[in-house]
Structure formats: C-alpha cells, structure tokens
Amino acid sequence: MADDTLEQVQLVLRQCFVYRLPPRPSTKGYRAADWGLDKPMWTGRVKVTTKGKLCTITLQDNATGKLFAEAPIRGDEVAKVVEPVVDSSRYFVVRVENQGRHAFLGMGFQERSEAFDFNVALQDFVKSLRKEKESTEPYVSKNDFSLKDGQTMKIAIKTKKNKDAEEDDDDTHATATAAKKAAPMVSLGSIATALEGTTAHAAPSPFAAAPPTTSSSSPAPSSSSSSTTSQSKNPFAATTTAATTESEDPWGAFQSSSSSSTGKSSDDWVAF
C-alpha cells in the first residue's frame, strides 16, 4: 500500500562543505580544527525534508542536482545522526547511509546563521513528533476526582418553578421598597398641629345657647340685656330657658306680667 503522507521541505542551503574525518581522537568528541578546513572533499547544497516520522538530510550537487549522500533520521534519533563538534558551532558530524552501509562525514557552513537554521530545522522535526505523540495518548489527570468507597455526591438542581418563585419574591421586595421610599415622612409635631386645627373648626355643640326668640305679639322685655349677659356666662341656663319657650311644651308659653295686666290671653291660658 502506497504511503499518502506528503513530503515537506523544511530547509535548503545553497552551500555547505563536506570533510573526510580522521580517527576519533577521544571520547570527548570531534574537533573541526583537525579536518583541514581549507581542503573540503565536496561542496554542494543541503536540503532537509520531512515525511511523517522520517527526516532526511540530502547532499546534492548545485549544478546537476545529483545525489551525493543521504542521512535519514527515524523518529527522535537526531542525536545519533547529527553531532555538533566541540570547538565550533558551524560544523557537525553526520552519519550517512547507502544501501545498508553507513559512514561518518564532517559537514560545515561558512556563516553561523546557516548553521543555526540547520539546527532549528532538526529541532522543529523533534517537536512535531512530540506533539503528535501527546495528541494520540489518552489524557490522564494528575488529580484523582473519583468517588471513594462510601462517598456520595449531592447535586442541587434549580428548577424553573423555583426560579419563578424567586423572581416573584424579588418583584414583591422591589415594590415594597419603592412604596417605602415614596411614602412621605410625617413627624409627631405636624400630627399634633393638625389635630388642634381640626378641634378649632369643629361643629358647634348641641348644648350651645340658642339665639333668643322675640314674641310677635309684644315687644321684647326690658330685662333682655341682663338675660343675655347671664346666658353668656352660663350656657346651660340659657339652654333651659330657650327649651321652655319652644312650642313643644304641652302647657304653652307663660306670658310676662305685663301681658297679663293688659287683659290679653294666649291660646292656652285665660288671663285673670
């Protein structure tokens, strides 16, 4: 079955130098100063491509594009294929393969920026593999939130009915608050003043003295002035006198002495 994974070109550098390596001097690593940097064995371009979990470093001729060597990197084995030297940041030791056989070659760049770009391309490939691995692995939480034996969980669900009741309570509370704010503030002093004004303008008492009545048949007696004075001093006495002269008395109204002397009689009594 053919692989449908696309091949992506990560980096192309137009010039790089390849050197034949002398025997490894020690376990500390290779030194570029021992390679004879002024006499490279090959000069061409380098291309870094990725396809799935495979990254390939390809050395090609600039003019014809002929393949000189390849260094495949499978998975995250970058450290086994590319090793930096101990005395420079521009040179590396690359493990190349050809038909199942492998060899180590020295490779370097003229500018430090080119060496930096080459190193970044390899690191990006490793990061992409780590992200892909993390995305496929199931997530495991560091904290255990599962219920232990004997533990229970209580969940309170707010229903729509309770929500409506709460809204009604809120509306009632808001209405009461608004009415309380709208009610005027009345002091005790103003209440007392209002009560005094009401008492002063109240209706007259039924026991108040009635205005004196005059007889149509005879002029008012001379003692009316004194009677009026006595009525103003004693309202109850005036009330009694006025009640006696009313026509409701079954015995009629008594006439004064002056009227009896004239020989005239009232309707109810005979003059002597």
For each residue, the residues with C-beta under 8 A, 3 or more apart:
1:
2:
3: 51 52
4:
5: 51 52
6: 51
7: 49 50 51
8: 49 50 51
9: 12 47 48 49
10: 48 49 50 55 121 124 125
11: 46 47 48 117 118 121
12: 9 45 46 47 48
13: 16 45 46 47 109 114 117 118
14: 45 62
15: 43 44 45 62 109 110 114
16: 13 43 44 45 46 59 107 108 109 114
17: 37 40 42 43 107 108 109 110
18: 40 41 42 43 44 59 68 69 105 106 107
19: 35 36 37 40 41 105 106 107 108
20: 35 41 105 106
21: 24 30 35 93 104 105 106
22: 25 34 35
23:
24: 21 27 30
25: 22 28 30 31 34
26: 29
27: 24
28: 25 86
29: 26 83 85 86
30: 21 24 25 34 83 85 86 93 106
31: 25 34 35 85 86 87
32: 35 37 85 87 88 90 91 106 108
33: 37 87 88
34: 22 25 30 31
35: 19 20 21 22 31 32 91 106
36: 19 39
37: 17 19 32 33 40 108
38:
39: 36
40: 17 18 19 37 43 108
41: 18 19 20
42: 17 18 59 68
43: 15 16 17 18 40
44: 15 16 18 59 60 61 62 68
45: 12 13 14 15 16 59 60 61 62
46: 11 12 13 16 57 58 59 60 107 118
47: 9 11 12 13 57 58 60
48: 9 10 11 12 55 56 57 58 118 121 122
49: 7 8 9 10 55 56 58
50: 7 8 10 54 55 56 125 128
51: 3 5 6 7 8 54 56
52: 3 5
53: 74 75 129
54: 50 51 72 73 74
55: 10 48 49 50 72 73 78 122 125
56: 48 49 50 51 70 71 72 73
57: 46 47 48 70 71 72 73 81 82 94
58: 46 47 48 49 67 69 70
59: 16 18 42 44 45 46 67 68 69 70 96 107
60: 44 45 46 47 65 66 67 68
61: 44 45 64 65 66 68
62: 14 15 44 45
63:
64: 61
65: 60 61
66: 60 61
67: 58 59 60 70
68: 18 42 44 59 60 61
69: 18 58 59 96 98 105
70: 56 57 58 59 67 96 97 98
71: 56 57 81 82 94 95 96 97
72: 54 55 56 57 81 97
73: 54 55 56 57 77 78 81 82 122 125
74: 53 54 77
75: 53 129
76: 126 129 130
77: 73 74 80 81
78: 55 73 81 82 122 123 125 126
79: 82 83
80: 77 95
81: 57 71 72 73 77 78 94 95
82: 57 71 73 78 79 92 93 94 95 122
83: 29 30 79 92 93
84: 89 91 92 93 119
85: 29 30 31 32 88 91 92 93 106
86: 28 29 30 31
87: 31 32 33
88: 32 33 85 91 108
89: 84 112 115 116
90: 32 108 109 110 111 112 114 115
91: 32 35 84 85 88 106 107 108 109 115
92: 82 83 84 85 106 107 108 115 118
93: 21 30 82 83 84 85 104 105 106 107
94: 57 71 81 82 104 105 106 107
95: 71 80 81 82 102 103 104
96: 59 69 70 71 102 103 104 105
97: 70 71 72 100 101 102
98: 69 70 101 102 103
99:
100: 97
101: 97 98
102: 95 96 97 98
103: 95 96 98
104: 21 93 94 95 96
105: 18 19 20 21 69 93 94 96
106: 18 19 20 21 30 32 35 85 91 92 93 94
107: 16 17 18 19 46 59 91 92 93 94
108: 16 17 19 32 37 40 88 90 91 92 115
109: 13 15 16 17 90 91 112 114 115 118
110: 15 17 90 114
111: 90 114 115
112: 89 90 109 115 116
113: 116 117
114: 13 15 16 90 109 110 111 117 118
115: 89 90 91 92 108 109 111 112 118 119
116: 89 112 113 119 120
117: 11 13 113 114 120 121
118: 11 13 46 48 92 109 114 115 121 122
119: 84 115 116 122 123
120: 116 117 123 124
121: 10 11 48 117 118 124 125
122: 48 55 73 78 82 118 119 125 126
123: 78 119 120 126 127
124: 10 120 121 127 128
125: 10 50 55 73 78 121 122 128 129
126: 76 78 122 123 129 130
127: 123 124 130 131
128: 50 124 125 131 132
129: 53 75 76 125 126 132 133
130: 76 126 127 133 134
131: 127 128 134 135
132: 128 129 135 136
133: 129 130 136 137
134: 130 131 137
135: 131 132
136: 132 133
137: 133 134
138:
139:
140:
141: 144 145
142:
143:
144: 141
145: 141
146:
147: 151 152 153
148: 151
149:
150:
151: 147 148
152: 147
153: 147
154:
155:
156:
157:
158: 162 163
159: 162 163
160: 163 164
161: 164 165
162: 158 159 165 166
163: 158 159 160 166 167
164: 160 161 167 168
165: 161 162 168 169
166: 162 163 169 170
167: 163 164 170 171
168: 164 165 171 172
169: 165 166 172 173
170: 166 167 173 174
171: 167 168 174 175
172: 168 169 175 176
173: 169 170 176 177
174: 170 171 177 178
175: 171 172 178 179
176: 172 173 179 180
177: 173 174 180 181
178: 174 175 181 182
179: 175 176 182 183
180: 176 177 183
181: 177 178
182: 178 179
183: 179 180
184:
185:
186: 190 191
187: 190 191
188: 191 192
189: 192 193
190: 186 187 193 194
191: 186 187 188 194 195
192: 188 189 195 196
193: 189 190 196 197
194: 190 191 197 198
195: 191 192 198 199
196: 192 193 199 200
197: 193 194 200 201
198: 194 195 201 202
199: 195 196 202
200: 196 197
201: 197 198
202: 198 199
203:
204: 208
205: 208
206:
207: 235 236 239
208: 204 205 235 239
209: 231 232 235 238 239 242
210: 238 239 242
211:
212: 224 227 228 231 242
213: 242 245
214: 219 220
215: 218 220
216:
217: 259 264
218: 215 256 258 259
219: 214
220: 214 215 224
221: 224 256 258
222: 225
223: 226 227
224: 212 220 221 227 228
225: 222 228 229
226: 223 229 230
227: 212 223 224 230 231 241
228: 212 224 225 231 232
229: 225 226 232 233
230: 226 227 233 234 237 238
231: 209 212 227 228 234 235 237 238 241
232: 209 228 229 235 238
233: 229 230
234: 230 231 237 238
235: 207 208 209 231 232 238 239
236: 207 239 240
237: 230 231 234 240 241
238: 209 210 230 231 232 234 235 241 242
239: 207 208 209 210 235 236 242 243
240: 236 237 243 244
241: 227 231 237 238 244 245
242: 209 210 212 213 238 239 245 246
243: 239 240 246
244: 240 241 249 253
245: 213 241 242 249 253
246: 242 243 249
247: 253
248:
249: 244 245 246 252 253
250:
251: 268
252: 249 266 267 268 269
253: 244 245 247 249 266 268
254: 269
255: 259 260 264 266 269
256: 218 221 259 260
257: 260 261
258: 218 221 261 262
259: 217 218 255 256 262 264 271
260: 255 256 257 263 264 271 272
261: 257 258
262: 258 259
263: 260 271
264: 217 255 259 260 271
265: 269 270 271
266: 252 253 255 269
267: 252
268: 251 252 253
269: 252 254 255 265 266
270: 265
271: 259 260 263 264 265
272: 260
